[in-house]
Amino acid sequence: MQTLQQKASEWSGVKQEDAFIIDEVNLFQKLGLQTFINLSTDFYTRVYDDQEEWFRSIFADSTKEDAI
C-alpha cells in the first residue's frame, strides 16, 4: 500500500526527496514580504468572492482585510 507521500509524488511528478528540500529554505527570506502579501491578498480575495456560501462561511468571523 502506498503512503500519502508516495501518491503525492506519483501524481505530481515531484520526487519525494525533492519535495522536502523546501524545508531547508526560508521562503520568507527568499521571496520577501511583498510576495507573501500578494499571495495572501490573492487568496483571500478569491475566498471572499467565492460563490459557495459554505466555503465563505468558514471565514465569516473576519473581514477580508483582517484575514489578509
LONURO-784837 format. One record per atom (N, C-alpha, C, O): x, y, z; atom name; residue in one letter. Coordinates in pm, 1 decimal, padded with zeros to 6 digits. Example, Ala and Ser with C-alpha at 12.3 -4.5 7.8 and 13.67 -1.06 7.14 Angstrom:
% residues 2
> xx  yy  zz  site  code
> 01319.0  -00569.0  00780.0  N  a .
> 01230.0  -00450.0  00780.0  CA  a .
> 01320.0  -00330.0  00780.0  C  a .
> 01423.6  -00331.9  00846.5  O  a .
> 01285.0  -00225.0  00708.0  N  s .
> 01367.0  -00106.0  00714.0  CA  s .
> 01290.0  00003.0  00787.0  C  s .
> 01340.9  00113.8  00803.9  O  s .
END
This chain:
% residues 68
> xx  yy  zz  site  code
> 00082.7  -00118.0  00000.0  N  m .
> 00000.0  00000.0  00000.0  CA  m .
> 00087.7  00125.1  00000.0  C  m .
> 00182.5  00135.8  00077.8  O  m .
> 00055.0  00218.8  -00087.6  N  q .
> 00134.2  00341.4  -00098.1  CA  q .
> 00103.0  00437.3  00016.7  C  q .
> -00010.0  00445.0  00064.8  O  q .
> 00205.7  00509.3  00058.8  N  t .
> 00183.9  00614.8  00157.3  CA  t .
> 00130.2  00737.6  00085.3  C  t .
> 00135.6  00746.6  -00037.3  O  t .
> 00078.6  00831.2  00162.5  N  l .
> 00029.1  00956.1  00105.4  CA  l .
> 00141.3  01029.3  00030.9  C  l .
> 00118.9  01086.2  -00076.0  O  l .
> 00260.8  01027.3  00087.8  N  q .
> 00374.6  01091.9  00022.9  CA  q .
> 00407.1  01026.5  -00111.3  C  q .
> 00439.6  01095.2  -00208.1  O  q .
> 00398.2  00894.5  -00116.6  N  q .
> 00425.6  00823.9  -00241.9  CA  q .
> 00321.7  00858.9  -00347.5  C  q .
> 00355.8  00880.4  -00463.8  O  q .
> 00196.5  00864.6  -00307.6  N  k .
> 00090.6  00901.1  -00401.9  CA  k .
> 00108.7  01044.0  -00450.9  C  k .
> 00094.9  01071.8  -00570.0  O  k .
> 00139.5  01134.4  -00358.5  N  a .
> 00159.6  01274.3  -00396.2  CA  a .
> 00275.1  01286.3  -00494.7  C  a .
> 00267.3  01361.6  -00591.7  O  a .
> 00381.1  01212.4  -00469.7  N  s .
> 00496.3  01213.9  -00558.7  CA  s .
> 00458.7  01162.2  -00697.4  C  s .
> 00494.4  01221.6  -00799.2  O  s .
> 00386.4  01051.4  -00699.4  N  e .
> 00345.0  00991.6  -00826.4  CA  e .
> 00253.6  01086.2  -00904.7  C  e .
> 00272.8  01107.3  -01024.5  O  e .
> 00155.7  01142.1  -00836.9  N  w .
> 00056.6  01227.2  -00904.5  CA  w .
> 00114.8  01361.8  -00947.5  C  w .
> 00074.8  01416.5  -01050.2  O  w .
> 00209.1  01415.4  -00869.2  N  s .
> 00263.7  01547.6  -00900.7  CA  s .
> 00384.3  01541.4  -00994.1  C  s .
> 00416.6  01638.5  -01062.5  O  s .
> 00450.6  01424.7  -00995.6  N  g .
> 00571.9  01413.8  -01074.3  CA  g .
> 00694.5  01467.4  -01002.6  C  g .
> 00801.6  01477.0  -01062.6  O  g .
> 00680.9  01502.7  -00875.3  N  v .
> 00792.4  01555.1  -00795.3  CA  v .
> 00844.4  01441.7  -00707.2  C  v .
> 00768.2  01380.7  -00632.2  O  v .
> 00972.6  01414.3  -00716.4  N  k .
> 01032.3  01309.5  -00634.2  CA  k .
> 01019.4  01346.1  -00486.4  C  k .
> 01026.7  01463.3  -00449.5  O  k .
> 01000.0  01244.0  -00402.3  N  q .
> 00985.0  01268.8  -00258.6  CA  q .
> 01103.7  01344.7  -00201.2  C  q .
> 01086.2  01438.5  -00123.3  O  q .
> 01222.7  01304.8  -00239.1  N  e .
> 01341.4  01371.6  -00183.4  CA  e .
> 01348.7  01518.3  -00226.5  C  e .
> 01398.4  01602.8  -00152.1  O  e .
> 01299.3  01548.0  -00346.1  N  d .
> 01297.9  01687.1  -00392.8  CA  d .
> 01190.5  01768.8  -00321.9  C  d .
> 01208.4  01888.5  -00299.2  O  d .
> 01079.7  01705.4  -00287.0  N  a .
> 00969.0  01775.7  -00222.7  CA  a .
> 01008.4  01830.4  -00086.1  C  a .
> 00957.8  01934.5  -00044.3  O  a .
> 01096.9  01762.2  -00017.2  N  f .
> 01133.0  01804.8  00117.5  CA  f .
> 01250.7  01901.3  00121.5  C  f .
> 01286.8  01949.4  00228.9  O  f .
> 01310.4  01930.0  00008.3  N  i .
> 01419.2  02027.9  00003.7  CA  i .
> 01369.7  02165.1  00047.6  C  i .
> 01446.0  02244.4  00102.8  O  i .
> 01242.4  02193.1  00022.9  N  i .
> 01186.2  02323.1  00059.2  CA  i .
> 01198.8  02349.5  00208.9  C  i .
> 01204.4  02465.1  00250.9  O  i .
> 01203.5  02243.3  00290.2  N  d .
> 01218.9  02259.4  00434.0  CA  d .
> 01352.7  02322.8  00470.6  C  d .
> 01369.4  02375.0  00580.8  O  d .
> 01446.7  02318.1  00378.6  N  e .
> 01579.7  02371.9  00404.1  CA  e .
> 01592.2  02517.6  00361.8  C  e .
> 01697.8  02578.6  00378.4  O  e .
> 01483.7  02573.8  00306.8  N  v .
> 01486.2  02710.5  00255.0  CA  v .
> 01388.5  02795.3  00335.3  C  v .
> 01274.4  02754.8  00358.0  O  v .
> 01433.0  02912.3  00378.0  N  n .
> 01343.1  03006.2  00443.5  CA  n .
> 01275.3  03087.8  00333.2  C  n .
> 01333.0  03182.0  00279.0  O  n .
> 01151.6  03049.2  00301.4  N  l .
> 01082.0  03114.3  00189.6  CA  l .
> 01056.7  03261.7  00214.0  C  l .
> 01057.9  03340.8  00119.7  O  l .
> 01033.9  03299.8  00338.0  N  f .
> 01011.1  03441.0  00366.6  CA  f .
> 01135.2  03522.5  00331.4  C  f .
> 01125.0  03628.3  00269.2  O  f .
> 01251.8  03473.4  00371.0  N  q .
> 01375.7  03544.3  00337.9  CA  q .
> 01401.7  03542.2  00187.4  C  q .
> 01448.6  03640.8  00130.7  O  q .
> 01371.5  03431.3  00124.0  N  k .
> 01399.2  03417.0  -00019.3  CA  k .
> 01304.3  03499.7  -00104.9  C  k .
> 01346.8  03562.6  -00201.8  O  k .
> 01175.5  03500.0  -00069.5  N  l .
> 01075.0  03565.1  -00154.1  CA  l .
> 01039.2  03705.7  -00109.5  C  l .
> 00997.4  03787.6  -00191.3  O  l .
> 01054.8  03734.9  00018.5  N  g .
> 01028.5  03868.6  00068.7  CA  g .
> 00884.5  03891.0  00113.4  C  g .
> 00793.3  03816.6  00077.2  O  g .
> 00867.4  03994.2  00191.9  N  l .
> 00737.9  04027.8  00249.9  CA  l .
> 00632.0  04053.8  00143.9  C  l .
> 00519.6  04005.4  00156.9  O  l .
> 00664.6  04128.2  00040.6  N  q .
> 00565.2  04164.4  -00059.7  CA  q .
> 00506.2  04042.3  -00129.1  C  q .
> 00387.6  04041.6  -00162.0  O  q .
> 00585.5  03940.8  -00151.6  N  t .
> 00534.8  03818.0  -00213.4  CA  t .
> 00427.8  03754.2  -00125.9  C  t .
> 00325.1  03708.7  -00176.3  O  t .
> 00451.4  03750.6  00005.3  N  f .
> 00352.8  03691.9  00095.5  CA  f .
> 00228.4  03779.5  00106.4  C  f .
> 00117.4  03728.1  00120.2  O  f .
> 00245.7  03908.5  00100.5  N  i .
> 00129.3  03998.1  00099.0  CA  i .
> 00047.7  03973.2  -00026.9  C  i .
> -00075.0  03964.8  -00020.6  O  i .
> 00113.9  03961.3  -00140.7  N  n .
> 00043.8  03935.6  -00266.8  CA  n .
> -00029.1  03801.6  -00264.9  C  n .
> -00144.2  03792.8  -00307.6  O  n .
> 00037.6  03696.9  -00215.5  N  l .
> -00025.1  03564.7  -00207.1  CA  l .
> -00148.0  03567.8  -00116.2  C  l .
> -00253.5  03514.4  -00150.6  O  l .
> -00133.0  03630.2  -00001.5  N  s .
> -00242.6  03639.0  00093.6  CA  s .
> -00359.0  03720.0  00036.4  C  s .
> -00475.3  03682.1  00050.9  O  s .
> -00326.6  03830.3  -00027.8  N  t .
> -00429.5  03914.9  -00088.3  CA  t .
> -00503.9  03838.7  -00197.4  C  t .
> -00626.9  03840.6  -00201.2  O  t .
> -00431.7  03772.6  -00284.8  N  d .
> -00494.6  03695.0  -00392.3  CA  d .
> -00581.7  03583.2  -00336.0  C  d .
> -00694.0  03562.3  -00381.8  O  d .
> -00530.1  03511.7  -00237.1  N  f .
> -00605.0  03400.6  -00178.7  CA  f .
> -00735.4  03449.4  -00115.9  C  f .
> -00842.8  03398.2  -00147.5  O  f .
> -00725.9  03548.6  -00027.0  N  y .
> -00845.6  03592.4  00043.7  CA  y .
> -00942.1  03668.6  -00046.4  C  y .
> -01062.2  03669.8  -00019.5  O  y .
> -00893.9  03731.0  -00150.5  N  t .
> -00984.5  03791.8  -00248.1  CA  t .
> -01068.7  03682.4  -00312.5  C  t .
> -01189.7  03698.4  -00328.7  O  t .
> -01006.2  03573.3  -00348.6  N  r .
> -01080.4  03461.4  -00408.1  CA  r .
> -01175.4  03397.9  -00307.2  C  r .
> -01287.4  03360.7  -00342.2  O  r .
> -01131.3  03385.2  -00181.5  N  v .
> -01217.8  03327.8  -00077.9  CA  v .
> -01344.3  03411.7  -00062.7  C  v .
> -01455.4  03358.6  -00065.7  O  v .
> -01327.2  03541.8  -00046.4  N  y .
> -01442.1  03628.0  -00019.7  CA  y .
> -01527.4  03652.7  -00143.1  C  y .
> -01641.8  03696.7  -00130.9  O  y .
> -01474.6  03625.6  -00261.1  N  d .
> -01553.3  03636.3  -00383.7  CA  d .
> -01617.8  03504.1  -00423.3  C  d .
> -01697.4  03499.0  -00517.0  O  d .
> -01583.4  03397.3  -00351.8  N  d .
> -01633.8  03264.5  -00386.8  CA  d .
> -01785.7  03260.4  -00378.7  C  d .
> -01845.7  03318.3  -00288.1  O  d .
> -01845.8  03193.0  -00472.1  N  q .
> -01991.9  03184.1  -00478.1  CA  q .
> -02048.6  03077.7  -00384.7  C  q .
> -02169.2  03074.1  -00360.7  O  q .
> -01963.4  02992.4  -00332.7  N  e .
> -02008.8  02885.1  -00244.5  CA  e .
> -02021.3  02937.8  -00101.0  C  e .
> -01921.2  02965.8  -00035.1  O  e .
> -02143.5  02950.5  -00055.0  N  e .
> -02168.8  03004.4  00078.9  CA  e .
> -02101.7  02922.1  00188.2  C  e .
> -02048.0  02978.3  00283.6  O  e .
> -02104.1  02788.9  00175.5  N  w .
> -02043.3  02705.1  00278.6  CA  w .
> -01894.4  02733.9  00292.5  C  w .
> -01839.3  02728.1  00402.4  O  w .
> -01829.0  02765.3  00179.3  N  f .
> -01685.4  02793.6  00183.4  CA  f .
> -01660.0  02929.9  00246.3  C  f .
> -01573.0  02944.0  00332.2  O  f .
> -01735.4  03029.3  00203.7  N  r .
> -01718.7  03164.2  00260.6  CA  r .
> -01749.3  03164.2  00409.8  C  r .
> -01689.2  03240.1  00485.8  O  r .
> -01843.4  03078.7  00451.9  N  s .
> -01881.6  03077.1  00593.2  CA  s .
> -01766.1  03036.0  00684.4  C  s .
> -01766.0  03070.0  00802.7  O  s .
> -01669.7  02964.8  00631.8  N  i .
> -01552.1  02925.4  00710.4  CA  i .
> -01476.7  03049.1  00758.5  C  i .
> -01414.2  03047.8  00864.5  O  i .
> -01483.4  03155.7  00679.3  N  f .
> -01408.2  03277.4  00708.1  CA  f .
> -01498.7  03390.4  00757.6  C  f .
> -01458.2  03506.6  00756.5  O  f .
> -01620.3  03357.7  00800.7  N  a .
> -01721.2  03457.6  00835.9  CA  a .
> -01685.1  03540.5  00959.3  C  a .
> -01739.7  03649.1  00978.4  O  a .
> -01595.5  03491.5  01041.7  N  d .
> -01561.3  03563.5  01164.6  CA  d .
> -01462.2  03676.9  01143.8  C  d .
> -01425.9  03745.4  01239.5  O  d .
> -01418.0  03697.9  01020.7  N  s .
> -01323.9  03806.9  00996.1  CA  s .
> -01355.1  03874.0  00863.1  C  s .
> -01419.1  03816.1  00775.4  O  s .
> -01308.8  03995.8  00851.0  N  t .
> -01322.5  04066.4  00723.9  CA  t .
> -01207.2  04023.3  00633.4  C  t .
> -01108.9  03965.5  00679.9  O  t .
> -01219.8  04051.3  00506.6  N  k .
> -01113.0  04018.3  00413.0  CA  k .
> -00984.8  04090.5  00451.8  C  k .
> -00876.6  04032.0  00447.2  O  k .
> -00996.2  04216.4  00489.7  N  e .
> -00877.9  04294.7  00526.5  CA  e .
> -00808.6  04234.9  00649.2  C  e .
> -00685.8  04227.3  00653.8  O  e .
> -00887.8  04192.3  00749.0  N  d .
> -00828.1  04129.6  00866.9  CA  d .
> -00762.7  03996.7  00831.5  C  d .
> -00655.8  03964.1  00883.2  O  d .
> -00826.1  03920.5  00744.3  N  a .
> -00771.3  03791.7  00704.1  CA  a .
> -00637.5  03809.7  00632.7  C  a .
> -00541.9  03736.4  00658.0  O  a .
> -00632.3  03907.8  00543.7  N  i .
> -00507.0  03934.3  00471.2  CA  i .
> -00399.1  03973.5  00569.4  C  i .
> -00285.8  04000.0  00529.3  O  i .
END
